[in-house]
Amino acid sequence: MEVCSFDPTGSVLAVAGRRGHVHLVDWRAGGGQVVGDIKMNTGVRSLWWSDKELFTLGEDSEIYVWDVGQRRCLRRWKDDGGYGSQILEGDRSGKYMAIGYVD
């Protein structure tokens, strides 16, 4: 569980799996039951939640925005200068976002 992130309410944990899979775990009951998953085209580097959406960063510096309730990608784009990007963070509203690399 190197790459994981709780939603703002603390009830859903997104956990990066292999080959672009992100598993969604219901944390409310305390049992940690997997309730669904989403799939990117590349491996997952970072996960981050805004108030309502899950943002994922792929190995190819492509950012996906997910509607977790419907398990579908709302939009995606590639960070043009993001060669080797590893971290995705932002404000809770989803208005501002930063993508970077840690040395």
N, C-alpha and C positions, 0 to 999 in steps of 0.2 A: 504494500500500500504506500508506495512512494509518492504517487500523485493522487491526492484526494481533496475534497472540499465539501463542507456543510453548506446547505442553503441558509438564508438569513434567519429562518425560524428554528434551525437545528433539527428539523424532522427528517430531512433527506440528505444522505451522504452520497456524493458522486465519487466513484472510485475508477481510476484508469486501469483498464485491463490491457491485454495484448492485442496487437494488430488493429488499433483504433477503437476498440470497444470501451464504452464507459458504462459501468454498472451503477444502477440507482438502488440504493439501500434504504428501506424504511427504518428509521432510527427511533421512532416514537414508542414502539412497543418494547424496545430494549433488546430485542432478539436479533436485530440486524438482518432482516429478511430482504433478499433481492426482489424488487418489484418490477424491474424492467431494465432495458438497456438501450443505448443509442450507439451508432457506429459512424466513425469518421473514415476518411480514405487513407489516412496515415496514422502512425503511432501518436499517442497523446503526450504532450510536453507539460501542459498546465491546464488547470480548471479554475473557473471563477464564476461566482453567482452575482447577478444584480438582484434587484428586488423580485423580478418575475422570471428571469431567463438565466440559462446556463450558457456560459461562454467557454469554448474549448480552443486550445492552441495546438496545432499539429506540428509534426516534425518538419514539415515543409513550409512553416510560418504562415499557414492558412488558419484563419479564425472562423469558427462556426458559432452561430447563435441558435440555441435550441429552445423550443417550447417543450418543456419536460412533460407536461400533462398530456400532450398529444404525441410525444416522442417523434417530433419532426424538426428538421432544420428550417429555420425561418429565413436565414440569409448567411452568406459566407463571403469572405474576401481574403486576398493574400496581402500580407505586409510586404511591400516592395523592398524595403531595406532590412528585412528581418532574417538574414542568413544566420542560422543557428539560434534563433530565439528560443528561450526556455521558460520565461515567466510572463504571465498575463495577470494584470491587476487593474482595478478601477474603483470608481465611486459606486455606491449602492444604487443610484438612479440609473446607471448604465450610460450616462452622458459622456463621461471621460474615462479613457482607458490608456494604460501604458503597457508596452510590450518590450521586453529586454532580455539581456543575457547576463548571467552571473559567472564571474571568472573564478 
